[in-house]
Amino acid sequence: MNAREFVIDTEPTPNDVQYLEDRLYEFNTSVTGITDGAYLAIFVRDEQNRIVAGICGNTWGECCEIRQFWVEESRRKQGLGTELFEAAEQEARRRGCTRMLLMTFSFQAPAFYARHGFEVLAVVDDHPRGHRNFLLRKYLNALS
């Protein structure tokens, strides 16, 4: 058996990460036959073109998975997060998605997601230490 060299990289290049994502997507589509995968990203920029809020994820197989959702602290509690999330939901519906999935920590925004119709599917205690990690789902209504 050949010796393998494992390279631990704490700062992988975006191209290397994209390579892995592409190979996994190729495998998933070859097994399922579902080829409608696409990134979903919506940003809010200020007058200097600086990102002050954003939501990113992907859609695939009638599901929208949110990976990142952030609003600059000074702009929170003003409705921007709700507007941004509603825009993502609308785009997910336009793409034919019937549900959304996301993960959030207990110190992030579980109450925000509960107010927007998400239900808890799973909880990982002590991740990170002293906190909880929630897997959440929301069923989406069809576009009117």
N, C-alpha and C positions, 0 to 999 in steps of 0.2 A: 504494500500500500504506500502510495506517495505521501510524503509529509505535506501538510497544508500550512500556508502562511496566513494567519488572520491579522488583519490590519485594523486596529481600533482607531477610529477617527472621531474626535470630539467636535470637529468643525468640517463636516462633509460639504462638498461643493453642491450648489443647487442642481448642477447637471448630474452628479452621482445619485442624488436622491430621486431626481426625475427619472433616471434610468430604471431604478427599482420600481417606482410607481408604474412606469410603462410596461415593464415585464409582468407585473402582477395583474395589470388591467388586461394584457394580452391573454394571460392564463384564464382569468375570470370570464372573459368574453368567449374564449374557445370552449369552455365547459358549459356556459349558460346560453350562449347564442345571443345574449343581450349586449348590444353595441351602442347604446345611446348615452354613454358616459360623457359628462362635460363638467368643467370647472364652473363654479358659481362664485363670483366675487363682486361685491358692491362696496364702494368707498364714498366717504363724505370728505371733501377737502375744504380748507379755509381759503382766504383770499391770497395767501402765499403758496397755494397748491400743496400744503402740508396735510397729510391724512389725519383727521381728527376723530374718525369713526370708520369701522369697516366690519364686514362679515364675509367669510370665505368658507367654501366647502366644495361639494360636488353633488351632481345628480346622476343616478344610474338605476335602472330597473324600477322606476316609479318611486324611488326613495331619494330624499334630499338629506345629505349628511353635512351638518355644520361642524367645521373643525375649529374655526376661530371667530370670535365675535367680541369686539372691543369698542368702547366709547371713551374718549379722553375724559379724565376725571372732572374737569371744569365744565363739561357739557352734559354730565349725567343728571338725571332727575328732571329733565326738561322735555321729554318725549322723543328725543332723537333716537334712542335705542329702539323704542317701540316702532317708530316710522321705518327705521332701517330693517328691523326684523320683518315687519309687514311687507316691505318691498321684496325681501328674500322669499317669503312665503308665496307672494303673488308670482314671482318668477318660477318658483318650483312648481306651482300649479300649472303655469303656462307650459312648462316642460312635461306635464303629465304626471307629476309626482302625487302620490296619495298619502304620503307620510313624511315626517321629518324625524331625524335622529340627531342627538348631540350628547356630549358629556360635559359636566360642569362640576366644580368642586364646591363643597359646603361654604367656603369663604368667598365664592364668586357670586353667582346670580340664580340659585335655585328658586327663590321666591319670584323673581322676574319671569322665569319660564313657567312656573305654576300659574301665574296670572294670565299667561298667554296660551293656556290649554295643554301644556305638556304633562305627561304622567311619568312616574318613576318606574322603570323596568328593572333596574338593578342598582345595588349600592355596594361599594367596596369601602369597608371601614378601614381607618388608619392609612389612607392613601391620599395625600401624603400624611406622615405621622401626625396624629392628633386631629385629623380632618377626615372627611368622607368624599368619595367620588361617586357621582350619580350618572347613570345612563338613562336618558329621557327620550320619550317618543310623543309625537303629536300626529293625529290623523288630520289630513287636509280635506276640506270640502272642495268640490269641483269649482272651476271658474264659473261665474254667473254670466 
